[in-house]
Amino acid sequence: MAFVSFANDIKPLFRAIDVAHMKHGGILLDDYGYMSDPSNDYGHAASVLQSLSPQGDKPPHMPPGGPYWTAEQLALLAKWRSDGYRP
């Protein structure tokens, strides 16, 4: 399987409304530099993945009220991370 890239595979998963909503809180979902920032052990990407993922029997925190990401979308974001945060 080919490497996952932010521009081609990850950024398009974020809806414009989600990007705008999260930007108000300083979370830049559509910004490669922000999402791939190595400080704090790539904490931005890790936090976004956690917020998009179900927490036990509770729904994900993002996006508020859904539609929630599918298992395939979550796996793609996780693969982008394991592939080395490629642009």
N, C-alpha and C positions, 0 to 999 in steps of 0.2 A: 504494500500500500504506500502511496506517495505521502510525503511529509505534509502536514497540515500547516497552512499559512494564515496569518491574521487577516490580511487583506481579502483573500479569496474565500476563506472558509469560516472564519469566526466573526469578523465585523458584520457581514450580512445577516447573521443570526439575531443581532440586536435591532429591535424595531425603533424607528425614529422617536416614538413616544417614550420608550424606555431610556434611550440615550438622553433625551431632554430632561426627563424626570430625575435621573440620577446625577446629571451634570449640576443641578442645583445643590446637591449634597457633596460636590467635589469629586464624584466618581465619574471618570471619563471612559465610558465603555467603548467608545469608537476611536480612542486614541492609542495607537500601538505603543508609543513610548510609555504611557501610563500603565497599560495592561502588562507590558513586558519589563517593567522596572525591576531590576534585580535586588534593590534594597529590601530589607526585611524578608529575605528569602522569597522573592516574587509574591509578596503578600497581597498585592492588588488582585492579581489573577486568582490566587487561592481563595480570597474572600468572595470574589464574584462567583466562582464555581460553587462555593459552599452556600451562598445565598440563592443560587439557582436550583440547588439540589434539595429534595425532600429531606426533612429531619425526622427520622423515625416515622411515626404515624401522622406527622404534621406536614402540611404543604410547604413548599419553598417560600422564602421571604420575597423573592422576585420572580417575575414581575407581580406587583401587588394585584391580587385578584385573578391572576392568570392572563392569558393562557401560559401554562408552565411549559418549560422545555421538556422535550421527549428524552428518553434514555439515550437515543442516538445523538442528539444534540449535545447532551452532557458529556458523552463519551468523546465527541469531537473536540470539545473544549479541553478535556483532560488529555487527549492525544496531542493537541497543540502544545500543551505544557510539557509533556514528556518528549516531544520532538525538539524541544529547545527554543520555544517561543519565536518561531520563524516569522519574519515580516510577511 
